[in-house]
Amino acid sequence: MEQWYGYIGLILDGAVVTAKITVLGCALALVAAFTAGLGRISRFWQLRWLATAYIEFFRGTSIFVQLFWAYFVLPLLGVPLSPLQAGVLALGLNVGAYGAEVVRGAILSVPREQYEGCKALNFTRIQELRHVILPQAFVLMLPTFGNNAIELLKGTAVVSLISLSDMTFQAQVVRAQTGSTAVPFLTILFLYFAYSTVISNSIKALERRLSRGLDVTKG
């Protein structure tokens, strides 16, 4: 039993790495999603083109290839990255590309009357987005953002390919050392489910809170 406690501890150490990649990756994905999403609806064609190119590239290529480029190719171009940095960069930009379409769709779904009201109040484009459009659109984005965060969490397993000691990598180490498949992989199965539940419940709680705030405003 003491031996298994040590192995489970090894997997839990990997779970900390997985959590770190997920949090940092989600932060990068959020920034990328809003940047590209707003770029897609920009009045300037250059920004629309750049945003579209980014979205189509990262949605149209494999996360495995993106990860290997980040870790093995970028150093050849003078941009050395640690395994953690490469994993966060690849996962964040990949999920951010999907999130960008969520941002664009949510903004465009805000009723036309809201835009007309902003024009009547002589709001600038930035004031319009900041004070009226984005607060309403953000609530619409949250459910899909939650799904994207869970997808990013599950995608963290690919970082084991570049020898980053996440919980999938550690489960493989335990399996190699003990010959047991059931215990390590049942453990990470539970951990992935627990993390997903935390993300899902957090997003639902935030959605309820922000929705109440909008209801008060509308009232």
Backbone as ProteinMPNN parsed JSONL, in Angstrom:
{"seq_chain_A": "MEQWYGYIGLILDGAVVTAKITVLGCALALVAAFTAGLGRISRFWQLRWLATAYIEFFRGTSIFVQLFWAYFVLPLLGVPLSPLQAGVLALGLNVGAYGAEVVRGAILSVPREQYEGCKALNFTRIQELRHVILPQAFVLMLPTFGNNAIELLKGTAVVSLISLSDMTFQAQVVRAQTGSTAVPFLTILFLYFAYSTVISNSIKALERRLSRGLDVTKG", "coords_chain_A": {"N_chain_A": [[0.825, -1.215, 0.0], [1.956, 1.248, 0.776], [3.669, 1.64, -1.327], [1.861, 2.102, -3.411], [0.681, 4.431, -2.503], [2.752, 6.206, -2.94], [2.89, 6.13, -5.73], [0.361, 7.134, -6.424], [0.665, 9.662, -5.377], [2.532, 10.621, -7.164], [0.99, 10.823, -9.488], [-0.798, 12.757, -8.614], [0.919, 14.921, -8.384], [1.326, 15.327, -11.079], [-1.262, 16.099, -11.68], [-1.358, 18.649, -10.662], [0.3, 19.986, -12.453], [-1.257, 19.669, -14.753], [-3.489, 21.211, -14.023], [-2.266, 23.718, -13.907], [-1.487, 24.125, -16.595], [-4.032, 24.164, -17.735], [-5.282, 26.434, -16.562], [-3.53, 28.553, -17.353], [-3.59, 28.165, -20.101], [-6.314, 28.614, -20.651], [-6.482, 31.303, -19.98], [-4.83, 32.476, -21.95], [-6.268, 31.619, -24.193], [-8.652, 33.017, -23.855], [-7.855, 35.692, -24.176], [-6.912, 35.547, -26.83], [-9.275, 34.778, -28.128], [-11.029, 36.982, -27.773], [-9.516, 38.985, -28.998], [-9.228, 38.064, -31.692], [-11.916, 37.609, -32.279], [-13.111, 40.153, -32.08], [-11.578, 41.307, -34.019], [-12.601, 40.074, -36.285], [-14.979, 41.39, -36.741], [-14.215, 43.877, -37.279], [-13.986, 47.187, -38.721], [-11.937, 47.507, -40.407], [-10.404, 46.017, -43.116], [-7.927, 44.777, -43.095], [-7.513, 43.927, -40.441], [-9.647, 42.173, -40.231], [-8.861, 40.258, -42.084], [-6.447, 39.262, -40.966], [-7.422, 38.197, -38.537], [-9.176, 36.235, -39.502], [-7.377, 34.586, -40.873], [-5.796, 33.616, -38.746], [-7.779, 32.208, -37.258], [-8.712, 30.252, -39.107], [-6.341, 28.881, -39.633], [-5.572, 27.714, -37.133], [-7.829, 26.237, -36.518], [-7.886, 24.536, -38.625], [-5.692, 22.879, -38.602], [-3.848, 20.198, -37.035], [-3.773, 19.758, -33.482], [-1.651, 18.336, -32.5], [0.393, 18.769, -34.385], [0.646, 21.543, -34.117], [1.547, 21.695, -31.469], [4.027, 20.364, -31.664], [5.335, 22.074, -33.414], [5.476, 24.368, -31.817], [7.197, 23.474, -29.804], [9.433, 22.21, -30.985], [10.108, 23.504, -33.418], [9.939, 26.346, -33.195], [12.16, 26.983, -31.462], [14.25, 26.702, -33.318], [13.911, 28.951, -34.753], [14.758, 30.869, -33.12], [13.225, 31.19, -30.847], [13.131, 29.882, -28.071], [11.297, 27.581, -26.079], [10.02, 26.351, -23.003], [8.756, 23.047, -22.093], [6.307, 23.469, -20.723], [5.624, 26.104, -21.474], [5.392, 25.779, -24.248], [3.257, 23.979, -24.377], [1.156, 25.476, -23.216], [1.045, 27.614, -25.038], [0.372, 26.351, -27.524], [-2.085, 25.021, -26.916], [-3.615, 27.163, -25.912], [-3.758, 28.987, -28.105], [-4.972, 27.339, -29.98], [-7.533, 26.658, -28.863], [-8.415, 29.24, -28.495], [-8.913, 30.036, -31.12], [-11.276, 28.716, -31.746], [-12.874, 29.894, -29.815], [-12.954, 32.496, -30.735], [-14.861, 32.622, -32.76], [-17.093, 32.229, -31.234], [-17.159, 34.592, -29.757], [-17.54, 36.471, -31.825], [-20.037, 35.607, -32.876], [-21.715, 35.946, -30.626], [-21.622, 38.705, -30.17], [-22.76, 39.67, -32.534], [-25.294, 38.717, -32.187], [-26.583, 40.307, -30.38], [-29.414, 42.339, -29.924], [-30.488, 44.523, -32.58], [-31.547, 46.921, -31.814], [-30.104, 47.745, -29.607], [-27.673, 48.62, -30.648], [-28.583, 50.752, -32.14], [-29.541, 52.399, -30.125], [-27.141, 53.105, -28.902], [-25.992, 54.655, -30.904], [-27.815, 56.744, -30.899], [-27.208, 57.879, -28.48], [-24.8, 58.875, -29.04], [-22.46, 57.386, -28.649], [-19.051, 56.338, -28.805], [-17.331, 53.834, -30.797], [-15.83, 52.206, -29.064], [-16.956, 52.821, -26.556], [-19.535, 51.892, -27.01], [-19.137, 49.109, -27.292], [-17.927, 48.497, -24.81], [-19.708, 49.356, -22.733], [-22.311, 48.571, -23.415], [-22.713, 46.507, -25.47], [-20.793, 44.313, -25.099], [-21.208, 43.527, -22.299], [-23.744, 42.303, -22.478], [-23.34, 40.409, -24.506], [-21.334, 38.819, -23.397], [-22.528, 37.175, -21.477], [-23.915, 35.447, -23.14], [-21.806, 34.158, -24.304], [-20.701, 32.565, -22.313], [-21.636, 29.759, -21.746], [-20.593, 28.3, -23.973], [-17.919, 29.021, -23.79], [-17.331, 27.677, -21.428], [-17.542, 25.016, -22.301], [-15.436, 25.042, -24.124], [-13.287, 25.426, -22.375], [-13.312, 23.022, -20.992], [-12.732, 21.293, -23.087], [-10.142, 22.162, -23.596], [-8.935, 21.388, -21.208], [-9.114, 18.563, -21.443], [-7.552, 18.318, -23.679], [-5.041, 18.758, -22.702], [-3.713, 16.415, -22.336], [-2.123, 15.891, -24.51], [0.303, 17.086, -24.101], [1.956, 15.325, -22.902], [3.365, 14.152, -24.881], [5.565, 15.697, -25.349], [7.07, 15.203, -23.222], [6.22, 16.513, -20.904], [5.382, 16.565, -17.543], [2.522, 15.988, -16.962], [-0.646, 14.772, -15.627], [-1.425, 12.622, -17.242], [0.973, 11.803, -18.403], [2.327, 11.029, -16.067], [0.695, 8.929, -15.261], [1.24, 7.099, -17.244], [3.899, 6.594, -16.625], [3.616, 5.37, -14.113], [2.187, 3.115, -14.885], [4.118, 1.845, -16.48], [6.004, 1.216, -14.552], [4.69, -0.398, -12.705], [3.147, -2.209, -14.082], [0.461, -2.197, -13.995], [-2.579, -1.179, -15.364], [-5.171, -0.388, -14.763], [-5.379, 0.983, -12.208], [-3.749, 3.469, -12.32], [-4.941, 4.74, -14.561], [-7.649, 4.788, -13.996], [-7.502, 6.518, -11.888], [-6.663, 8.987, -13.084], [-8.822, 9.285, -14.72], [-10.886, 9.857, -12.94], [-9.84, 12.249, -11.917], [-9.787, 13.966, -14.17], [-12.544, 14.108, -14.61], [-13.357, 15.332, -12.222], [-12.067, 17.838, -12.397], [-13.372, 18.804, -14.702], [-15.973, 19.019, -13.75], [-15.701, 21.01, -11.822], [-15.027, 23.209, -13.471], [-17.359, 23.369, -15.067], [-19.404, 23.864, -13.147], [-18.483, 26.272, -12.085], [-18.682, 28.006, -14.281], [-21.448, 27.954, -14.687], [-22.334, 29.125, -12.298], [-21.21, 31.686, -12.547], [-22.556, 32.528, -14.817], [-25.217, 32.637, -13.906], [-24.962, 34.661, -12.0], [-24.169, 36.93, -13.534], [-26.317, 37.107, -15.252], [-28.399, 37.797, -13.535], [-27.564, 40.353, -12.89], [-27.919, 41.643, -15.33], [-30.647, 41.422, -15.586], [-31.518, 43.098, -13.535], [-30.594, 45.495, -14.526], [-32.146, 45.744, -16.824], [-34.62, 45.911, -15.695]], "CA_chain_A": [[0.0, 0.0, 0.0], [2.825, 2.417, 0.812], [4.179, 1.831, -2.678], [0.799, 2.703, -4.213], [0.535, 5.826, -2.068], [3.785, 6.96, -3.646], [2.512, 6.25, -7.14], [-0.781, 8.049, -6.504], [1.233, 10.989, -5.163], [3.164, 11.006, -8.427], [-0.089, 11.247, -10.381], [-1.333, 14.03, -8.095], [1.868, 15.95, -8.804], [0.986, 15.595, -12.474], [-2.542, 16.809, -11.715], [-1.051, 20.064, -10.433], [0.806, 20.488, -13.736], [-2.42, 19.751, -15.64], [-4.28, 22.376, -13.612], [-1.531, 24.924, -14.288], [-1.621, 24.275, -18.048], [-5.421, 24.508, -18.032], [-5.543, 27.824, -16.172], [-2.765, 29.446, -18.218], [-4.102, 27.999, -21.462], [-7.608, 29.289, -20.737], [-6.228, 32.747, -19.973], [-4.359, 32.832, -23.285], [-7.371, 31.396, -25.129], [-9.625, 34.106, -23.687], [-7.288, 36.879, -24.833], [-6.894, 35.296, -28.28], [-10.655, 34.728, -28.613], [-11.573, 38.337, -27.858], [-8.744, 39.733, -29.991], [-9.597, 37.621, -33.041], [-13.357, 37.782, -32.457], [-13.342, 41.571, -32.38], [-10.95, 41.563, -35.316], [-13.48, 39.567, -37.347], [-16.06, 42.336, -37.007], [-13.599, 45.205, -37.41], [-14.275, 47.947, -39.94], [-10.73, 47.499, -41.234], [-10.282, 44.706, -43.761], [-6.654, 44.148, -42.714], [-7.728, 43.217, -39.182], [-10.539, 41.035, -40.514], [-8.069, 39.244, -42.777], [-5.536, 38.643, -40.006], [-8.209, 37.393, -37.6], [-9.674, 35.064, -40.228], [-6.228, 33.701, -41.139], [-5.467, 32.952, -37.478], [-8.84, 31.262, -36.906], [-8.735, 29.123, -40.038], [-5.111, 28.098, -39.491], [-5.554, 26.894, -35.921], [-8.929, 25.28, -36.566], [-7.709, 23.629, -39.744], [-4.513, 22.031, -38.443], [-3.888, 19.323, -35.864], [-3.147, 20.252, -32.254], [-0.364, 17.647, -32.37], [1.347, 19.491, -35.229], [0.855, 22.853, -33.497], [2.373, 21.491, -30.278], [5.384, 20.041, -32.081], [5.913, 23.306, -33.947], [5.796, 25.26, -30.705], [8.289, 22.96, -28.969], [10.63, 21.806, -31.729], [10.443, 24.373, -34.549], [10.17, 27.727, -32.753], [13.552, 27.184, -31.016], [15.11, 26.855, -34.487], [13.705, 30.319, -35.231], [15.239, 31.782, -32.086], [12.221, 31.368, -29.786], [13.122, 28.658, -27.253], [10.201, 27.471, -25.117], [10.002, 25.181, -22.13], [7.585, 22.227, -22.395], [5.102, 24.114, -20.205], [5.307, 27.256, -22.327], [4.944, 25.27, -25.546], [1.923, 23.411, -24.202], [0.191, 26.571, -23.004], [0.931, 28.373, -26.287], [-0.358, 25.581, -28.537], [-3.467, 24.797, -26.488], [-4.304, 28.449, -25.802], [-4.056, 29.517, -29.431], [-5.912, 26.431, -30.643], [-8.874, 26.85, -28.305], [-8.776, 30.626, -28.759], [-9.451, 30.139, -32.478], [-12.693, 28.326, -31.662], [-13.546, 30.896, -29.006], [-13.122, 33.736, -31.492], [-16.151, 32.559, -33.447], [-18.099, 32.401, -30.185], [-17.203, 36.03, -29.482], [-18.155, 37.133, -32.982], [-21.453, 35.257, -32.945], [-22.448, 36.523, -29.497], [-21.735, 40.153, -30.389], [-23.706, 39.902, -33.62], [-26.641, 38.302, -31.777], [-27.187, 41.362, -29.554], [-30.461, 42.972, -30.742], [-30.111, 45.716, -33.345], [-31.99, 48.12, -31.094], [-29.042, 48.149, -28.696], [-26.721, 49.395, -31.439], [-29.237, 52.012, -32.507], [-29.562, 53.216, -28.915], [-25.787, 53.648, -28.711], [-25.818, 55.738, -31.871], [-28.632, 57.869, -30.449], [-26.501, 58.493, -27.357], [-23.527, 59.376, -29.576], [-21.348, 56.61, -28.116], [-18.004, 55.902, -29.727], [-17.32, 52.379, -30.988], [-15.309, 51.585, -27.844], [-17.982, 52.971, -25.517], [-20.631, 51.007, -27.382], [-18.763, 47.731, -26.95], [-17.607, 48.333, -23.391], [-20.803, 49.623, -21.799], [-23.619, 48.05, -23.824], [-22.731, 45.271, -26.253], [-20.049, 43.208, -24.492], [-21.846, 42.96, -21.102], [-24.832, 41.404, -22.877], [-22.798, 39.307, -25.301], [-20.499, 37.945, -22.581], [-23.394, 36.159, -20.864], [-24.213, 34.472, -24.191], [-20.582, 33.408, -24.596], [-20.226, 31.753, -21.199], [-21.796, 28.303, -21.855], [-19.641, 27.743, -24.939], [-16.586, 29.177, -23.199], [-17.169, 26.573, -20.485], [-17.253, 23.812, -23.087], [-14.079, 25.179, -24.663], [-12.336, 25.225, -21.274], [-13.259, 21.579, -20.725], [-11.99, 20.707, -24.204], [-8.728, 22.466, -23.376], [-8.499, 20.499, -20.131], [-8.905, 17.217, -21.986], [-6.467, 18.388, -24.639], [-3.733, 18.826, -22.042], [-3.055, 15.105, -22.384], [-1.152, 15.829, -25.615], [1.622, 17.602, -23.693], [2.8, 14.196, -22.495], [4.182, 13.797, -26.043], [6.831, 16.442, -25.274], [7.644, 14.831, -21.922], [5.783, 17.364, -19.798], [4.884, 15.613, -16.55], [1.129, 16.152, -16.54], [-1.109, 13.541, -14.975], [-1.428, 11.524, -18.211], [2.362, 11.344, -18.472], [2.647, 10.325, -14.829], [-0.049, 7.663, -15.277], [1.998, 6.203, -18.111], [5.086, 6.207, -15.859], [3.174, 4.394, -13.098], [1.843, 1.881, -15.606], [5.354, 1.187, -16.899], [6.739, 0.736, -13.38], [3.921, -1.383, -11.932], [2.469, -3.159, -14.951], [-0.981, -2.055, -13.795], [-3.212, -0.131, -16.173], [-6.449, 0.03, -14.18], [-5.278, 1.947, -11.101], [-3.355, 4.827, -12.72], [-5.84, 5.382, -15.517], [-8.888, 5.098, -13.277], [-7.217, 7.707, -11.08], [-6.718, 10.205, -13.894], [-10.203, 9.412, -15.206], [-11.607, 10.572, -11.876], [-9.316, 13.616, -11.803], [-10.31, 14.739, -15.304], [-13.975, 14.347, -14.36], [-13.461, 16.308, -11.13], [-11.712, 19.142, -12.952], [-14.446, 19.225, -15.609], [-17.12, 19.397, -12.928], [-15.386, 22.317, -11.226], [-15.149, 24.21, -14.539], [-18.769, 23.48, -15.451], [-20.164, 24.513, -12.069], [-18.017, 27.661, -11.976], [-19.264, 28.76, -15.396], [-22.882, 28.09, -14.429], [-22.506, 30.102, -11.217], [-20.911, 33.004, -13.104], [-23.64, 32.873, -15.738], [-26.381, 33.035, -13.102], [-24.688, 35.952, -11.366], [-24.186, 37.991, -14.535], [-27.679, 37.211, -15.786], [-29.178, 38.584, -12.57], [-27.169, 41.745, -13.027], [-28.551, 42.185, -16.536], [-32.083, 41.531, -15.314], [-31.711, 44.301, -12.731], [-30.414, 46.639, -15.403], [-33.281, 45.839, -17.722], [-35.766, 46.304, -14.922]], "C_chain_A": [[0.859, 1.264, 0.0], [3.379, 2.722, -0.577], [3.129, 2.523, -3.557], [0.525, 4.144, -3.797], [1.549, 6.712, -2.788], [3.431, 7.174, -5.111], [1.339, 7.214, -7.328], [-0.303, 9.495, -6.293], [1.9, 11.523, -6.42], [2.118, 11.524, -9.413], [-0.682, 12.579, -9.926], [-0.39, 15.191, -8.407], [1.605, 16.334, -10.258], [-0.326, 16.355, -12.612], [-2.352, 18.301, -11.473], [-0.55, 20.704, -11.728], [-0.35, 20.641, -14.724], [-3.273, 20.966, -15.312], [-3.592, 23.668, -14.042], [-1.647, 25.177, -15.787], [-3.03, 24.728, -18.409], [-5.705, 25.974, -17.724], [-4.819, 28.792, -17.106], [-3.259, 29.374, -19.661], [-5.437, 28.7, -21.663], [-7.435, 30.807, -20.762], [-5.763, 33.217, -21.35], [-5.48, 32.688, -24.31], [-8.395, 32.523, -25.057], [-9.133, 35.379, -24.383], [-7.324, 36.722, -26.355], [-8.306, 35.331, -28.861], [-11.236, 36.128, -28.781], [-10.831, 39.161, -28.913], [-9.169, 39.365, -31.412], [-11.091, 37.815, -33.307], [-13.718, 39.215, -32.791], [-12.708, 41.951, -33.713], [-11.827, 41.14, -36.474], [-14.603, 40.531, -37.682], [-15.531, 43.762, -37.129], [-14.019, 45.873, -38.715], [-13.087, 47.942, -40.902], [-10.502, 46.107, -41.812], [-8.982, 43.997, -43.383], [-6.804, 43.345, -41.424], [-8.635, 42.01, -39.389], [-9.76, 39.904, -41.172], [-7.139, 38.514, -41.815], [-6.282, 37.729, -39.038], [-8.708, 36.123, -38.268], [-8.551, 34.072, -40.5], [-5.848, 32.928, -39.881], [-6.497, 31.865, -37.151], [-8.795, 30.033, -37.801], [-7.491, 28.252, -39.904], [-5.187, 27.169, -38.285], [-6.732, 25.928, -35.847], [-8.7, 24.213, -37.633], [-6.489, 22.743, -39.665], [-4.582, 21.282, -37.116], [-3.194, 19.957, -34.668], [-1.794, 19.567, -32.034], [0.714, 18.391, -33.156], [1.664, 20.854, -34.614], [1.762, 22.738, -32.277], [3.825, 21.212, -30.665], [6.079, 21.248, -32.705], [6.348, 24.223, -32.811], [7.044, 24.789, -29.957], [9.576, 22.687, -29.746], [11.055, 22.787, -32.818], [10.739, 25.799, -34.102], [11.586, 27.946, -32.202], [14.537, 27.346, -32.171], [15.021, 28.255, -35.072], [14.116, 31.345, -34.183], [14.248, 32.049, -30.975], [12.158, 30.089, -28.95], [12.004, 28.691, -26.22], [10.388, 26.237, -24.261], [8.799, 24.313, -22.523], [6.282, 22.856, -21.912], [4.68, 25.279, -21.096], [4.783, 26.807, -23.685], [3.529, 24.705, -25.454], [0.861, 24.479, -24.045], [-0.036, 27.333, -24.303], [0.077, 27.626, -27.308], [-1.83, 25.411, -28.158], [-4.249, 26.106, -26.433], [-4.688, 29.01, -27.153], [-5.052, 28.646, -30.178], [-7.336, 26.658, -30.157], [-9.348, 28.289, -28.521], [-9.364, 30.826, -30.138], [-10.924, 29.748, -32.506], [-13.49, 29.362, -30.868], [-13.797, 32.188, -29.75], [-14.452, 33.76, -32.222], [-17.305, 32.685, -32.463], [-18.281, 33.883, -29.873], [-17.922, 36.759, -30.611], [-19.658, 36.867, -33.035], [-22.275, 35.896, -31.837], [-22.647, 38.024, -29.683], [-22.776, 40.454, -31.464], [-25.137, 39.521, -33.244], [-27.327, 39.311, -30.855], [-28.203, 42.11, -30.422], [-30.024, 44.285, -31.375], [-30.479, 46.999, -32.61], [-30.913, 48.647, -30.147], [-27.996, 49.011, -29.424], [-27.311, 50.764, -31.803], [-29.308, 52.963, -31.31], [-28.207, 53.855, -28.645], [-25.519, 54.807, -29.67], [-26.608, 56.975, -31.442], [-27.962, 58.611, -29.294], [-25.126, 59.027, -27.758], [-22.316, 58.68, -28.945], [-20.313, 56.374, -29.207], [-18.082, 54.383, -29.839], [-16.858, 51.669, -29.714], [-16.326, 51.675, -26.711], [-19.157, 52.036, -25.769], [-20.343, 49.566, -26.966], [-18.622, 47.554, -25.444], [-18.839, 48.399, -22.488], [-22.122, 48.933, -22.155], [-23.536, 46.658, -24.444], [-22.043, 44.107, -25.539], [-20.676, 42.676, -23.199], [-22.985, 41.993, -21.426], [-24.3, 40.178, -23.616], [-22.016, 38.318, -24.442], [-21.311, 36.839, -21.912], [-23.721, 35.065, -21.88], [-22.993, 33.601, -24.5], [-20.274, 32.342, -23.548], [-20.434, 30.244, -21.361], [-20.796, 27.661, -22.82], [-18.211, 27.903, -24.463], [-16.308, 28.05, -22.198], [-16.834, 25.282, -21.196], [-15.84, 23.862, -23.66], [-13.018, 24.945, -23.595], [-12.195, 23.743, -20.947], [-12.509, 20.861, -21.844], [-10.493, 20.968, -24.056], [-8.161, 21.571, -22.282], [-8.194, 19.109, -20.666], [-7.754, 17.195, -22.976], [-5.093, 18.45, -24.008], [-2.992, 17.495, -22.078], [-1.994, 15.044, -23.479], [0.227, 16.306, -25.179], [2.534, 16.491, -23.198], [3.719, 13.77, -23.64], [5.504, 14.552, -26.063], [7.434, 16.305, -23.874], [7.343, 15.82, -20.805], [5.028, 16.486, -18.813], [3.492, 15.965, -16.044], [0.628, 14.827, -16.008], [-1.22, 12.367, -15.952], [-0.026, 10.943, -18.356], [2.723, 10.524, -17.237], [1.907, 8.99, -14.74], [0.672, 6.64, -16.147], [3.27, 5.715, -17.413], [4.725, 5.134, -14.835], [2.84, 3.06, -13.761], [3.096, 1.118, -16.008], [6.091, 0.566, -15.711], [6.017, -0.387, -12.643], [3.299, -2.469, -12.794], [0.958, -3.099, -14.818], [-1.504, -0.9, -14.65], [-4.419, 0.452, -15.466], [-6.286, 1.16, -13.155], [-4.854, 3.332, -11.579], [-4.366, 5.502, -13.642], [-7.244, 5.596, -14.949], [-8.707, 6.353, -12.42], [-7.306, 8.98, -11.911], [-8.094, 10.386, -14.524], [-11.039, 10.195, -14.197], [-11.148, 12.029, -11.797], [-9.791, 14.501, -12.951], [-11.781, 15.085, -15.094], [-14.174, 15.402, -13.272], [-13.134, 17.71, -11.619], [-12.819, 19.68, -13.857], [-15.666, 19.702, -14.842], [-16.904, 20.771, -12.294], [-15.552, 23.427, -12.265], [-16.609, 24.451, -14.884], [-19.581, 24.227, -14.402], [-19.757, 25.98, -11.898], [-18.629, 28.534, -13.07], [-20.752, 28.975, -15.176], [-23.151, 29.133, -13.345], [-22.254, 31.521, -11.725], [-22.021, 33.464, -14.045], [-24.879, 33.33, -14.984], [-26.171, 34.418, -12.496], [-24.777, 37.092, -12.37], [-25.571, 38.185, -15.136], [-28.567, 38.009, -14.846], [-28.841, 40.063, -12.681], [-27.807, 42.392, -14.242], [-30.041, 42.349, -16.336], [-32.39, 42.784, -14.517], [-31.599, 45.542, -13.613], [-31.618, 46.859, -16.304], [-34.534, 46.304, -16.979], [-35.74, 47.774, -14.611]], "O_chain_A": [[0.54, 2.236, -0.685], [3.539, 3.88, -0.961], [3.455, 3.411, -4.345], [0.179, 4.981, -4.63], [1.233, 7.831, -3.192], [3.641, 8.253, -5.663], [1.323, 8.009, -8.268], [-0.791, 10.423, -6.936], [1.844, 12.718, -6.708], [2.33, 12.533, -10.086], [-1.027, 13.426, -10.75], [-0.837, 16.309, -8.664], [1.655, 17.509, -10.622], [-0.496, 17.154, -13.534], [-3.094, 19.123, -12.012], [-0.929, 21.828, -12.06], [-0.416, 21.632, -15.452], [-3.729, 21.672, -16.211], [-4.252, 24.607, -14.489], [-1.877, 26.31, -16.21], [-3.208, 25.575, -19.284], [-6.303, 26.676, -18.54], [-5.423, 29.746, -17.598], [-3.337, 30.389, -20.354], [-5.675, 29.308, -22.706], [-8.152, 31.51, -21.475], [-6.24, 34.232, -21.859], [-5.629, 33.532, -25.194], [-8.943, 32.935, -26.079], [-9.89, 36.053, -25.082], [-7.715, 37.641, -27.075], [-8.515, 35.851, -29.958], [-11.858, 36.431, -29.798], [-11.446, 39.944, -29.637], [-9.438, 40.241, -32.234], [-11.488, 38.146, -34.425], [-14.533, 39.468, -33.679], [-13.223, 42.798, -34.443], [-11.808, 41.77, -37.531], [-15.13, 40.498, -38.794], [-16.294, 44.727, -37.088], [-14.363, 45.202, -39.688], [-13.217, 48.326, -42.064], [-10.417, 45.129, -41.068], [-8.929, 42.768, -43.352], [-6.296, 42.23, -41.314], [-8.42, 40.953, -38.796], [-9.97, 38.732, -40.858], [-7.053, 37.286, -41.843], [-5.832, 36.62, -38.751], [-8.668, 35.05, -37.668], [-8.74, 32.862, -40.375], [-5.606, 31.722, -39.941], [-6.133, 30.74, -36.809], [-8.835, 28.903, -37.314], [-7.567, 27.031, -40.044], [-4.901, 25.977, -38.396], [-6.64, 24.899, -35.176], [-9.256, 23.117, -37.553], [-6.259, 21.932, -40.562], [-5.289, 21.69, -36.194], [-2.16, 20.609, -34.811], [-0.891, 20.16, -31.444], [1.815, 18.615, -32.652], [2.822, 21.271, -34.594], [2.639, 23.576, -32.068], [4.747, 21.763, -30.062], [7.287, 21.421, -32.54], [7.444, 24.783, -32.835], [7.855, 25.608, -29.525], [10.675, 22.904, -29.235], [12.245, 22.893, -33.116], [11.696, 26.405, -34.582], [12.169, 29.001, -32.452], [15.543, 28.042, -32.035], [15.916, 28.702, -35.789], [13.859, 32.539, -34.334], [14.396, 33.02, -30.232], [11.229, 29.297, -29.105], [11.79, 29.709, -25.562], [10.858, 25.203, -24.736], [7.906, 24.794, -23.22], [5.266, 22.789, -22.604], [3.502, 25.415, -21.43], [3.835, 27.391, -24.212], [2.706, 24.924, -26.342], [-0.204, 24.405, -24.658], [-1.173, 27.665, -24.639], [-0.839, 28.204, -27.891], [-2.716, 25.633, -28.983], [-5.405, 26.161, -26.853], [-5.818, 29.463, -27.339], [-5.885, 29.155, -30.928], [-8.246, 26.833, -30.966], [-10.541, 28.53, -28.707], [-10.223, 31.688, -30.324], [-11.725, 30.37, -33.203], [-14.633, 29.67, -31.204], [-14.747, 32.908, -29.441], [-15.103, 34.803, -32.295], [-18.373, 33.188, -32.813], [-19.404, 34.368, -29.74], [-18.812, 37.573, -30.365], [-20.453, 37.788, -33.218], [-23.4, 36.339, -32.071], [-23.718, 38.553, -29.386], [-23.577, 41.378, -31.322], [-26.086, 39.948, -33.901], [-28.519, 39.185, -30.578], [-27.881, 42.48, -31.551], [-29.28, 45.06, -30.774], [-29.819, 48.027, -32.758], [-30.821, 49.852, -29.913], [-27.505, 50.001, -28.88], [-26.623, 51.785, -31.774], [-29.155, 54.175, -31.46], [-28.13, 55.005, -28.214], [-24.902, 55.806, -29.301], [-26.143, 58.104, -31.594], [-28.128, 59.822, -29.146], [-24.386, 59.56, -26.93], [-21.275, 59.303, -28.732], [-20.653, 56.229, -30.382], [-18.798, 53.727, -29.082], [-17.428, 50.649, -29.33], [-16.531, 50.703, -25.984], [-19.707, 51.456, -24.832], [-21.186, 48.894, -26.371], [-19.128, 46.59, -24.87], [-18.989, 47.582, -21.58], [-22.964, 48.731, -21.28], [-24.214, 45.735, -23.994], [-22.631, 43.036, -25.387], [-20.681, 41.461, -23.004], [-23.172, 40.99, -20.738], [-24.748, 39.055, -23.383], [-22.025, 37.117, -24.715], [-20.847, 35.706, -21.791], [-23.797, 33.889, -21.524], [-23.132, 32.448, -24.908], [-19.653, 31.326, -23.862], [-19.487, 29.491, -21.133], [-20.222, 26.613, -22.524], [-17.375, 27.031, -24.698], [-15.193, 27.534, -22.128], [-15.956, 24.534, -20.764], [-15.134, 22.854, -23.681], [-11.979, 24.342, -23.865], [-11.098, 23.264, -20.66], [-11.741, 19.933, -21.587], [-9.674, 20.099, -24.356], [-7.05, 21.055, -22.405], [-7.139, 18.543, -20.377], [-7.058, 16.188, -23.108], [-4.087, 18.224, -24.68], [-1.779, 17.453, -21.873], [-1.065, 14.24, -23.395], [1.223, 15.969, -25.818], [3.745, 16.683, -23.083], [4.731, 13.107, -23.412], [6.459, 14.117, -26.707], [8.192, 17.157, -23.412], [8.124, 15.951, -19.864], [4.129, 15.743, -19.206], [3.297, 16.211, -14.854], [1.385, 13.859, -15.94], [-1.116, 11.217, -15.526], [0.139, 9.725, -18.423], [3.342, 9.465, -17.339], [2.442, 8.023, -14.198], [0.708, 5.454, -15.822], [3.675, 4.565, -17.586], [5.42, 4.127, -14.698], [3.183, 2.0, -13.238], [3.144, -0.108, -15.897], [6.725, -0.48, -15.844], [6.659, -1.235, -12.024], [2.959, -3.54, -12.29], [0.248, -3.872, -15.462], [-0.946, 0.197, -14.655], [-4.67, 1.654, -15.554], [-6.98, 2.174, -13.231], [-5.543, 4.304, -11.27], [-4.618, 6.701, -13.518], [-7.952, 6.503, -15.387], [-9.636, 7.143, -12.249], [-7.947, 9.946, -11.5], [-8.493, 11.51, -14.831], [-11.803, 11.087, -14.567], [-11.965, 12.934, -11.631], [-10.158, 15.656, -12.734], [-12.212, 16.206, -15.363], [-15.05, 16.26, -13.383], [-13.842, 18.663, -11.295], [-13.164, 20.86, -13.794], [-16.317, 20.671, -15.233], [-17.822, 21.589, -12.239], [-16.146, 24.465, -11.976], [-17.05, 25.596, -14.982], [-20.359, 25.122, -14.735], [-20.598, 26.829, -11.601], [-19.042, 29.664, -12.812], [-21.268, 30.059, -15.448], [-24.083, 29.928, -13.46], [-22.987, 32.448, -11.381], [-22.382, 34.64, -14.067], [-25.523, 34.302, -15.377], [-27.084, 35.244, -12.48], [-25.399, 38.116, -12.086], [-25.951, 39.302, -15.487], [-29.392, 38.805, -15.292], [-29.719, 40.92, -12.578], [-28.194, 43.56, -14.195], [-30.642, 43.295, -16.846], [-33.386, 43.461, -14.771], [-32.369, 46.495, -13.488], [-32.057, 47.988, -16.523], [-35.39, 46.989, -17.538], [-36.648, 48.282, -13.955]]}, "name": "protein", "num_of_chains": 1, "seq": "MEQWYGYIGLILDGAVVTAKITVLGCALALVAAFTAGLGRISRFWQLRWLATAYIEFFRGTSIFVQLFWAYFVLPLLGVPLSPLQAGVLALGLNVGAYGAEVVRGAILSVPREQYEGCKALNFTRIQELRHVILPQAFVLMLPTFGNNAIELLKGTAVVSLISLSDMTFQAQVVRAQTGSTAVPFLTILFLYFAYSTVISNSIKALERRLSRGLDVTKG"}
